[in-house]
């Protein structure tokens, strides 16, 4: 399982038309993207992983991330074992604690002691028969305690809605060895007003979630930045511009200690697979 270079983080591959998802996955592999990341809000996430693995030959498929409140660890372990048996070592299990409002709204709460809940979940994965190997799992980690747990019990961290400065903090906390695998949201457009129109409301939904808000405040942003979606915050979280501008942000993550960066492409048509944008980005990022 090679976890370097650049990957794609895409809700379309999980929730979009599944025929097109398979076609897109095969094309992304041909374009040179090494890892495909899909989100999880409950439901048959492993069916989606299996579908993407079956459509490809070499890429890793990663959950970004499995919501631990919505899955039984014994079932997770059994699914991972079945996928590995069928497709080889191409499954990366990203696991996260999500956010209290989302967990409780879905009826999966109450949301209590997330760090302890993660430890318990990992303990159950270790006790399963067969277990989920530590080398095939990572944690969604923004704060220092979860990052430290990731260094002790998994292969590394997957960060979301973070900056190159946060990648540097993750690397400093983890030290050498464990992986730093950030998601980076991007918009391919040359006009600032177009970029703001595409990304601002998308960003507001995440800024309302407490874990993301707390992390951004730790990084030095002010409450007003979050309330207003300031230009400073927008440009720090969403890389926009041409292919070179996107490559520059990827390079900044790498210089800060990231091993792999997965790109989530936003467009003016959020329900449409951004296949044209993936095709444009691939040669610039090889």
C-alpha positions, -999 to +999 in steps of 0.1 A: +000+000+000+018+031-013+007+063+004+025+091-013+019+115-041-015+130-046-049+114-043-086+123-048-111+129-020-146+127-035-182+123-022-191+115-058-173+082-056-194+072-026-228+089-032-229+096-069-241+073-097-223+041-092-217+033-129-200+066-133-182+062-100-166+030-113-157+046-146-142+076-128-122+055-104-107+036-133-098+068-151-083+084-119-061+053-116-050+058-152-044+095-146-019+086-118-038+094-086-027+067-061-054+068-035-092+074-037-108+087-005-145+085+002-165+100+031-188+082+055-220+093+072-232+058+081-246+031+058-229+006+036-195+023+032-178-010+026-200-017-004-187+015-019-151+005-011-156-029-027-172-012-058-142+011-063-116-017-057-133-039-082-132-011-108-094-006-103-062-026-102-036-008-081-050+022-062-056+023-025-092+031-014-095+049+019-123+059+041-121+095+049-133+088+074-154+059+090-177+074+116-170+052+146-204+059+162-222+044+132-204+011+129-198-020+150-160-027+152-165-065+148-184-058+115-157-034+104-130-059+110-149-086+091-155-063+062-118-052+060-107-089+061-131-098+032-120-068+011-083-076+016-090-112+007-107-102-025-086-073-036-052-074-018-037-048+006-055-018-009-078-008+019-069+021+042-093+024+071-096+060+082-115+063+114-129+094+131-152+106+159-171+131+137-189+160+155-215+160+182-242+178+162-240+154+133-238+123+155-267+133+177-288+144+147-283+110+131-295+093+163-260+077+168-252+096+200-249+106+227-215+120+218-193+115+248-156+113+256-145+110+219-109+102+228-120+073+250-145+062+224-117+060+198-094+040+222-122+016+228-130+012+191-093+005+184-092-020+212-121-038+196-104-038+162-074-054+178-095-081+195-114-090+164-107-122+146-089-114+124-079-079+137-075-048+116-037-043+114-024-010+128-006-005+095-039-004+076-057+022+097-053+059+104-072+084+125-089+117+117-070+139+141-069+177+145-059+181+181-027+169+199-043+141+219-059+124+190-028+129+170-007+113+197-031+083+199-028+079+161+010+077+165+007+050+191-021+028+175-022+035+138-002+043+107-008+081+110-033+109+106-058+121+081-066+158+085-096+177+069-102+214+065-067+221+077-037+242+064-001+235+056+006+251+090-015+223+106+004+197+086+036+210+102+020+208+136+009+172+129+044+162+117+060+178+148+036+159+171+040+126+153+078+128+147+093+107+120+076+076+107+038+080+111+020+094+080+005+128+076-023+126+050-042+160+047-072+167+025-070+199+006-100+215-010-094+232-043-113+252-070-100+255-105-109+290-115-091+323-121-117+347-108-119+355-071-156+362-072-163+329-089-142+311-063-160+328-034-194+319-050-185+283-052-168+278-019-182+302+007-215+284+015-197+250+014-172+263+039-199+277+062-214+242+068-180+230+082-173+261+102-205+255+122-190+222+135-172+225+168-142+204+161-133+223+130-140+257+146-118+249+176-089+237+154-090+269+133-090+290+165-059+271+177-042+279+144-046+316+151-078+326+133-103+349+151-139+342+158-147+369+133-129+350+106-152+321+110-184+341+114-178+362+083-158+336+063-131+362+059-109+363+028-080+353+049-097+322+062-111+312+027-077+315+010-060+295+038-085+266+036-094+265-001-067+266-028-081+283-059-067+294-092-050+275-120-031+242-119+001+259-108-017+275-078-031+241-068+004+225-071+019+253-050-005+244-021+002+207-024+039+215-023+034+236+008+018+207+026+047+185+015+073+210+027+054+210+060+058+173+064+029+157+046+034+124+030+004+125+007-022+151-001-057+142-013-076+169-033-113+176-030-124+195-061-154+220-057-173+232-088-203+253-095-222+220-102-217+201-069-238+171-080-216+165-111-184+144-110-155+169-115-138+147-141-127+176-163-109+192-133-093+159-124-080+156-159-065+191-159-049+186-125-033+152-131-004+162-154+005+192-132+007+170-101+027+141-114 
